[in-house]
Amino acid sequence: MAYKNLQAFIEVLEKHHELIRIKEYVNPHLEITEVVDRISKSSNNKALLFENTGTDFPILINSMGSEKRMCLALGVAHLDDIMKEIESLFKMLTKPKENILDKLSMLPKLSQFASWMPKVVSGKGACQEVIMMNPDLHKLPVMFCWPFDGGKFITLPVIHTKDPHNGIRNVGMYRMQIYDEKTTGMHWHKHKVSAKHFNEYKKLGKRMPVAVALGGDPVYTYAATAPLPENVDEYMLAGFLRKKKVTLVRCITQPEIEVPEDADFIIEGYIDPTEDLRIEGPFGDHTGFYSLPDLYPIFHVTCITHRTHAVYPSTIVGIPPQEDAWIGKATERIFLAPIKMTMVPEILDMNMPVEGVFHNLVLTKIEKSFAGQAQKVMNAMWGAGQMMFNKILVITDESADLNQYEAVAKHVFKHLNAATDIYFSQGPMDVLDHSCTKMGFGGKMCIDGTIKHEEEISEETYQEEMHVSVAAIQSKYPEVKGINTALLAKDIACVIISVQKQQTHHVQKLTEALHADQLMKGIKMVLIVDASSDVNDISSCLWRVCNNFDPKRDAKVLKTFNQTHQSFATIYIDGTRKTKQHDLFQRDWPNAIVSDKATILAIDKKWASLGLGTLIDSPSLKYQDTVIGESAEVRES
């Protein structure tokens, strides 16, 4: 369904009891973030409308922060409904047309395609009811999200650029740091299409027109995040999703750019590619860690327009789960069909656990029919668009339900031989991945958890009963501060240990010693985290490992041999924080994202007046001890 405007979506959220209005003033500087973080991780997870922001505009946040609200935003009962519709379209378009009747039957569907294409109209749109020719970004309730952020950030901007040669539009989403009333940073990574447009304008020595939309139909926000192929118009996807074409109008001061006429705000401006880049960041990012400062282009605002009763949309990202997890879940479901139909037909299902923050951990189920098929899928996946950033790929077969994580783990470990079924590669990584030795380039790992064909089984290996000598380990290796063996009782041959590093290459030396002493028999995988981690919180440990681990550098497969020279292999994965002192790691390491104590206390005191029910403790409390120093990057005394 198509929403007339953001206010219409708010009314639907309210009708479905998915919205809470907060009339009490809550400061957009840190306080709103703390409220949202508590709500989004609670059983009372709702969209929040902060009506008193200290500006003329309310803030809508967490509006797509659950599966139900994501479905409401996209106008479907289930996210899989979209996948099934796309799959049906692909099948219809690729089906052989044997006669004229078959071809004629396509006409109604082709006319539907036409109805999804965006349309530019003359005149002004609702988004231009109020025009600020002397723009001031400080009039918008832009949030300062986390304590070590570099400033206030616009977090849901739908950014419009065009290729200067062919005029093809790109719509993307890149955070924008407010520098002053008329300038922001433009945080687009080198892999993004808008960055390519910028480079072309730089070659031409011309100013680059840019427009930023905020609000309107929530489908616009989703479409801006979607991993579409280059030169595919995001507003065609939006039209398909809302079953109504997107109506666009030309900007006031940047008429080369068209924007949705029903948006709440439009920020018009330009980027001068001859201008020096400027430091942007740090920013509490979706990985759950700060992304550290770097140089990015400066966006100059020439005009701000908005609806008469505009609502400012915002989001926060941080330690998962947050709202972005559900936006990512929609992408997982929607883009499964194109992957299946065009690249990897044996894929049956895909799942991106929130602990993997999208790209770090991907579970894939395939219909396996021949030896080596998992490796074929691995290579195809790592070459497919945004999947090039995937760090850990787990492949299983049709007998596993990817939504049952414990059952998946049991299946994978049952059929895993760490010596022969784990594959390593390297390639492009997300520039936000702080574990890479070099920014944007690091290791990848594939775990083949499928049932093996005869050709894939090694006769040189043997199985061993699982047993961990906990007391002996802690007695001989006092640097091991915690051991979680709970998964062994579930037939999952994985152990989690926490370690206090005290010397150079300590983890490597410890794993080799543990393996030589055979104090963990029959264990196929050992996950190693920092001493500050709670080894009994498996979800938190997995999130840390996915972020802190470069497979090419931090994984070690060790073998134990029996009397007949057969071997049993264990993979040790170092998910600890890397330092110059202990790991010879030369890049700066970011802190995890937590609220400060003053903000937590302020919201504790204010909670009763917010109409949010019983006090919810801050999620930051369990991570505060992991923050080292007083900045976005770890600074040890």
ZAMARGU-4260 file (C-alpha; in steps of 0.2 Angstrom, whole numbers, plus 5000, padded with zeros to 4 digits):
<rodrens>
0) 5000/5000/5000 | 5005/5018/4997 | 5006/5030/5012 | 5000/5048/5007 | 5013/5055/5019
5) 5023/5050/5035 | 5008/5056/5046 | 4997/5043/5037 | 5010/5030/5043 | 5009/5036/5060
10) 4990/5034/5060 | 4992/5016/5055 | 5005/5013/5068 | 4993/5020/5081 | 4979/5010/5075
15) 4989/4994/5077 | 4994/4999/5094 | 5012/5001/5088 | 5015/5019/5093 | 5018/5028/5109
20) 5017/5047/5110 | 5029/5055/5122 | 5023/5073/5127 | 5036/5076/5140 | 5052/5085/5134
25) 5066/5073/5130 | 5082/5081/5125 | 5088/5076/5107 | 5106/5077/5114 | 5109/5059/5121
30) 5092/5057/5130 | 5081/5052/5116 | 5094/5039/5111 | 5094/5031/5129 | 5075/5030/5129
35) 5074/5022/5112 | 5088/5010/5116 | 5078/5004/5131 | 5062/5002/5122 | 5069/4994/5106
40) 5077/4980/5117 | 5062/4977/5128 | 5046/4967/5127 | 5037/4984/5125 | 5046/4988/5109
45) 5036/5001/5100 | 5038/5016/5088 | 5040/5032/5098 | 5034/5050/5093 | 5043/5063/5103
50) 5031/5078/5102 | 5042/5090/5112 | 5059/5091/5105 | 5063/5109/5108 | 5060/5113/5090
55) 5044/5115/5079 | 5045/5097/5074 | 5041/5081/5082 | 5053/5066/5080 | 5047/5049/5074
60) 5059/5035/5079 | 5060/5016/5079 | 5045/5016/5067 | 5051/5001/5058 | 5059/4993/5073
65) 5050/4976/5073 | 5044/4963/5060 | 5026/4969/5062 | 5031/4987/5059 | 5042/4983/5045
70) 5027/4974/5037 | 5016/4989/5040 | 5029/5000/5032 | 5029/4989/5016 | 5011/4986/5016
75) 5012/4967/5018 | 5006/4954/5030 | 5023/4944/5030 | 5040/4949/5023 | 5040/4933/5013
80) 5025/4939/5003 | 5036/4951/4993 | 5049/4938/4990 | 5036/4926/4983 | 5029/4940/4972
85) 5046/4944/4965 | 5049/4925/4962 | 5033/4924/4953 | 5037/4938/4942 | 5054/4931/4938
90) 5046/4914/4933 | 5033/4923/4922 | 5046/4933/4913 | 5058/4919/4910 | 5045/4906/4905
95) 5046/4901/4887 | 5033/4910/4876 | 5027/4896/4864 | 5013/4906/4855 | 5004/4922/4853
100) 4992/4919/4868 | 5007/4916/4879 | 5014/4933/4874 | 4997/4942/4875 | 4995/4935/4893
105) 5011/4946/4897 | 5003/4962/4893 | 4994/4965/4909 | 5009/4962/4919 | 5020/4973/4908
110) 5007/4987/4911 | 5010/4984/4929 | 5029/4987/4927 | 5025/5004/4919 | 5014/5009/4933
115) 5028/5007/4945 | 5040/5019/4936 | 5043/5036/4945 | 5035/5051/4937 | 5041/5069/4937
120) 5027/5082/4938 | 5028/5101/4936 | 5025/5114/4950 | 5028/5112/4969 | 5025/5097/4980
125) 5018/5096/4998 | 5037/5094/5003 | 5039/5113/4997 | 5024/5120/5007 | 5037/5130/5017
130) 5053/5136/5009 | 5068/5142/5019 | 5079/5151/5007 | 5090/5156/5022 | 5092/5138/5028
135) 5097/5133/5046 | 5099/5115/5050 | 5098/5119/5068 | 5080/5122/5067 | 5078/5103/5064
140) 5078/5091/5079 | 5094/5082/5073 | 5100/5070/5087 | 5116/5069/5095 | 5115/5050/5098
145) 5130/5043/5108 | 5143/5051/5120 | 5158/5050/5109 | 5150/5055/5093 | 5158/5069/5083
150) 5142/5080/5083 | 5124/5079/5078 | 5119/5067/5064 | 5105/5065/5052 | 5102/5047/5052
155) 5088/5043/5040 | 5093/5054/5025 | 5087/5048/5008 | 5101/5056/4997 | 5098/5060/4978
160) 5113/5061/4966 | 5114/5059/4947 | 5128/5053/4935 | 5134/5069/4927 | 5136/5060/4910
165) 5119/5051/4908 | 5108/5059/4921 | 5104/5042/4929 | 5098/5044/4947 | 5104/5036/4963
170) 5095/5036/4979 | 5106/5030/4994 | 5107/5032/5013 | 5123/5039/5021 | 5124/5048/5038
175) 5126/5067/5038 | 5136/5075/5052 | 5130/5093/5055 | 5145/5105/5055 | 5135/5121/5056
180) 5118/5129/5050 | 5123/5127/5032 | 5135/5112/5030 | 5136/5094/5034 | 5148/5079/5030
185) 5143/5067/5017 | 5148/5049/5023 | 5147/5039/5007 | 5160/5025/5006 | 5171/5022/4991
190) 5160/5007/4985 | 5144/5017/4984 | 5136/5024/4968 | 5135/5042/4975 | 5154/5041/4978
195) 5156/5036/4960 | 5145/5051/4954 | 5156/5062/4965 | 5172/5056/4957 | 5165/5059/4940
200) 5160/5077/4945 | 5178/5079/4952 | 5185/5074/4935 | 5174/5087/4926 | 5178/5100/4939
205) 5159/5104/4942 | 5149/5106/4957 | 5138/5091/4961 | 5120/5095/4965 | 5113/5084/4979
210) 5096/5083/4988 | 5091/5075/5004 | 5073/5069/5007 | 5067/5065/5025 | 5050/5057/5028
215) 5036/5054/5017 | 5031/5036/5013 | 5042/5024/5023 | 5045/5014/5008 | 5057/5028/5002
220) 5068/5026/5017 | 5068/5007/5014 | 5072/5008/4995 | 5087/5020/4999 | 5095/5006/5009
225) 5091/4992/4997 | 5106/4983/4988 | 5100/4986/4971 | 5111/4984/4955 | 5119/5000/4949
230) 5108/5010/4937 | 5092/5002/4944 | 5081/5016/4950 | 5077/5014/4969 | 5060/5023/4965
235) 5055/5009/4953 | 5058/4997/4968 | 5048/5009/4979 | 5034/5009/4966 | 5033/4990/4965
240) 5033/4989/4984 | 5019/5002/4987 | 5010/4997/4971 | 5009/5015/4965 | 5022/5026/4956
245) 5032/5038/4966 | 5028/5056/4961 | 5043/5068/4960 | 5045/5086/4959 | 5061/5097/4955
250) 5071/5105/4968 | 5070/5124/4971 | 5088/5128/4970 | 5095/5112/4963 | 5082/5109/4948
255) 5093/5095/4941 | 5087/5084/4955 | 5070/5077/4958 | 5063/5072/4975 | 5047/5064/4981
260) 5033/5077/4982 | 5026/5070/4998 | 5042/5070/5008 | 5042/5079/5025 | 5058/5088/5022
265) 5070/5092/5008 | 5087/5098/5011 | 5095/5105/4994 | 5113/5109/4991 | 5129/5104/4982
270) 5146/5097/4985 | 5161/5106/4977 | 5173/5092/4972 | 5188/5105/4971 | 5186/5108/4990
275) 5196/5099/5003 | 5188/5085/5012 | 5184/5087/5030 | 5185/5076/5045 | 5169/5067/5049
280) 5165/5057/5064 | 5166/5048/5075 | 5149/5040/5075 | 5141/5026/5085 | 5138/5014/5071
285) 5127/4999/5067 | 5141/4987/5071 | 5139/4991/5090 | 5156/5000/5089 | 5161/5018/5085
290) 5167/5021/5067 | 5182/5032/5069 | 5185/5049/5061 | 5190/5050/5042 | 5189/5063/5028
295) 5173/5065/5018 | 5166/5078/5006 | 5157/5094/5013 | 5138/5096/5008 | 5133/5114/5007
300) 5115/5118/5010 | 5106/5130/4998 | 5088/5128/5004 | 5077/5118/5016 | 5059/5115/5011
305) 5046/5105/5022 | 5028/5101/5024 | 5017/5113/5035 | 5015/5099/5048 | 5031/5090/5045
310) 5038/5076/5056 | 5056/5073/5057 | 5061/5054/5055 | 5076/5047/5064 | 5084/5031/5070
315) 5098/5026/5081 | 5111/5012/5078 | 5122/5003/5090 | 5124/4987/5099 | 5110/4975/5091
320) 5096/4973/5091 | 5091/4990/5085 | 5079/4996/5071 | 5091/4993/5057 | 5091/4975/5061
325) 5073/4974/5055 | 5077/4984/5039 | 5090/4972/5036 | 5078/4957/5039 | 5067/4965/5025
330) 5082/4965/5013 | 5086/4947/5018 | 5069/4941/5013 | 5065/4953/4998 | 5082/4950/4989
335) 5082/4931/4992 | 5072/4928/4977 | 5083/4938/4964 | 5098/4928/4972 | 5090/4912/4969
340) 5083/4915/4952 | 5098/4924/4944 | 5114/4918/4953 | 5113/4903/4965 | 5097/4893/4961
345) 5101/4880/4974 | 5098/4892/4988 | 5083/4888/4998 | 5084/4901/5012 | 5095/4914/5020
350) 5096/4921/5037 | 5107/4935/5044 | 5107/4934/5063 | 5107/4951/5072 | 5123/4947/5081
355) 5132/4947/5064 | 5126/4965/5060 | 5120/4960/5042 | 5136/4956/5033 | 5147/4948/5046
360) 5137/4932/5048 | 5126/4924/5035 | 5117/4907/5036 | 5113/4900/5019 | 5103/4884/5016
365) 5105/4875/5000 | 5098/4860/4991 | 5113/4849/4989 | 5115/4837/4975 | 5134/4835/4972
370) 5150/4836/4981 | 5158/4853/4982 | 5142/4862/4980 | 5144/4872/4996 | 5160/4879/4989
375) 5152/4883/4973 | 5139/4893/4983 | 5152/4901/4993 | 5161/4908/4978 | 5145/4914/4970
380) 5139/4923/4986 | 5156/4932/4989 | 5154/4939/4971 | 5137/4945/4972 | 5134/4963/4976
385) 5134/4968/4994 | 5138/4950/4999 | 5156/4954/4994 | 5157/4961/5012 | 5152/4945/5020
390) 5164/4939/5033 | 5157/4922/5040 | 5147/4912/5028 | 5138/4896/5036 | 5131/4884/5023
395) 5119/4870/5028 | 5107/4859/5018 | 5088/4857/5017 | 5086/4847/5033 | 5090/4863/5044
400) 5078/4877/5048 | 5088/4893/5048 | 5076/4901/5060 | 5080/4889/5074 | 5098/4894/5078
405) 5101/4880/5091 | 5095/4867/5078 | 5106/4874/5065 | 5121/4874/5076 | 5118/4856/5081
410) 5116/4851/5062 | 5132/4861/5057 | 5143/4854/5070 | 5137/4836/5068 | 5143/4837/5050
415) 5158/4848/5052 | 5176/4842/5050 | 5186/4858/5055 | 5201/4851/5045 | 5192/4849/5029
420) 5176/4859/5029 | 5182/4877/5033 | 5188/4888/5019 | 5197/4904/5020 | 5198/4918/5007
425) 5201/4937/5008 | 5194/4952/4998 | 5184/4968/5000 | 5176/4971/5017 | 5165/4985/5024
430) 5176/5000/5029 | 5167/4999/5046 | 5175/4983/5050 | 5188/4988/5063 | 5196/4970/5064
435) 5204/4971/5047 | 5223/4974/5047 | 5220/4986/5032 | 5204/4996/5031 | 5192/4989/5019
440) 5202/4973/5015 | 5202/4957/5026 | 5198/4939/5028 | 5183/4928/5025 | 5178/4911/5031
445) 5165/4898/5025 | 5159/4884/5036 | 5152/4870/5026 | 5139/4862/5038 | 5131/4851/5025
450) 5129/4832/5025 | 5144/4826/5016 | 5145/4816/5000 | 5157/4801/4999 | 5169/4811/4989
455) 5170/4825/5003 | 5174/4813/5018 | 5192/4811/5023 | 5197/4794/5029 | 5212/4802/5038
460) 5201/4809/5052 | 5192/4802/5067 | 5178/4807/5079 | 5181/4810/5097 | 5170/4811/5113
465) 5168/4829/5119 | 5176/4833/5136 | 5183/4849/5143 | 5194/4848/5159 | 5187/4865/5166
470) 5196/4864/5183 | 5213/4859/5175 | 5212/4873/5162 | 5209/4886/5175 | 5222/4879/5187
475) 5236/4878/5174 | 5230/4894/5164 | 5225/4908/5176 | 5223/4920/5161 | 5207/4910/5157
480) 5194/4919/5167 | 5178/4910/5161 | 5173/4894/5152 | 5156/4891/5145 | 5153/4872/5140
485) 5134/4873/5140 | 5133/4870/5121 | 5141/4853/5123 | 5125/4846/5132 | 5116/4851/5116
490) 5128/4841/5105 | 5136/4857/5099 | 5155/4854/5100 | 5159/4873/5104 | 5166/4881/5119
495) 5168/4899/5124 | 5182/4905/5134 | 5187/4923/5140 | 5205/4927/5142 | 5215/4941/5150
500) 5229/4945/5138 | 5246/4948/5146 | 5259/4946/5133 | 5263/4947/5115 | 5253/4935/5104
505) 5245/4928/5120 | 5230/4920/5112 | 5240/4911/5099 | 5252/4904/5113 | 5237/4899/5124
510) 5228/4890/5110 | 5243/4880/5106 | 5247/4876/5124 | 5228/4871/5127 | 5229/4860/5111
515) 5245/4852/5116 | 5238/4848/5133 | 5222/4840/5126 | 5212/4848/5139 | 5197/4851/5127
520) 5194/4834/5118 | 5182/4832/5104 | 5179/4851/5103 | 5177/4857/5085 | 5177/4876/5089
525) 5184/4887/5103 | 5178/4905/5103 | 5189/4916/5113 | 5183/4933/5120 | 5191/4946/5131
530) 5190/4944/5150 | 5177/4958/5152 | 5165/4947/5142 | 5152/4937/5150 | 5155/4919/5142
535) 5137/4914/5148 | 5129/4927/5137 | 5131/4918/5120 | 5123/4931/5110 | 5134/4945/5116
540) 5150/4934/5114 | 5145/4930/5096 | 5142/4949/5092 | 5160/4952/5099 | 5168/4938/5089
545) 5159/4943/5073 | 5166/4961/5075 | 5183/4958/5082 | 5189/4943/5071 | 5198/4943/5054
550) 5197/4925/5048 | 5213/4926/5038 | 5223/4932/5054 | 5213/4926/5069 | 5208/4908/5065
555) 5220/4893/5069 | 5215/4875/5064 | 5225/4863/5075 | 5225/4844/5074 | 5227/4830/5087
560) 5233/4813/5080 | 5228/4796/5087 | 5239/4780/5087 | 5234/4776/5069 | 5239/4793/5063
565) 5221/4799/5060 | 5218/4817/5065 | 5204/4827/5074 | 5204/4846/5071 | 5199/4861/5081
570) 5197/4878/5075 | 5202/4892/5088 | 5194/4909/5084 | 5202/4924/5092 | 5187/4937/5095
575) 5197/4948/5107 | 5201/4966/5105 | 5217/4968/5096 | 5230/4980/5103 | 5248/4986/5098
580) 5255/4979/5114 | 5248/4961/5113 | 5244/4958/5095 | 5255/4970/5086 | 5239/4978/5078
585) 5243/4995/5071 | 5225/5003/5068 | 5215/5012/5081 | 5202/5001/5089 | 5185/5008/5093
590) 5175/5007/5109 | 5159/4999/5110 | 5144/5010/5111 | 5136/5014/5127 | 5127/5028/5136
595) 5136/5038/5149 | 5131/5037/5167 | 5124/5055/5168 | 5112/5051/5154 | 5106/5034/5161
600) 5103/5043/5178 | 5093/5057/5169 | 5082/5045/5160 | 5079/5034/5176 | 5073/5050/5185
605) 5062/5055/5170 | 5055/5038/5166 | 5039/5039/5176 | 5033/5054/5167 | 5036/5047/5149
610) 5021/5035/5149 | 5032/5020/5145 | 5026/5009/5159 | 5038/5000/5172 | 5056/5006/5172
615) 5067/4997/5160 | 5085/4996/5165 | 5098/5003/5152 | 5105/4990/5141 | 5122/5000/5142
620) 5124/4994/5160 | 5131/4977/5155 | 5143/4985/5143 | 5150/5000/5152 | 5165/4990/5159
625) 5171/4986/5141 | 5173/5005/5137 | 5192/5010/5139 | 5196/5028/5140 | 5185/5044/5137
630) 5184/5044/5118 | 5177/5034/5103 | 5194/5025/5101 | 5201/5014/5115 | 5214/5023/5124
635) 5223/5013/5138 | 5232/5022/5152
</rodrens>
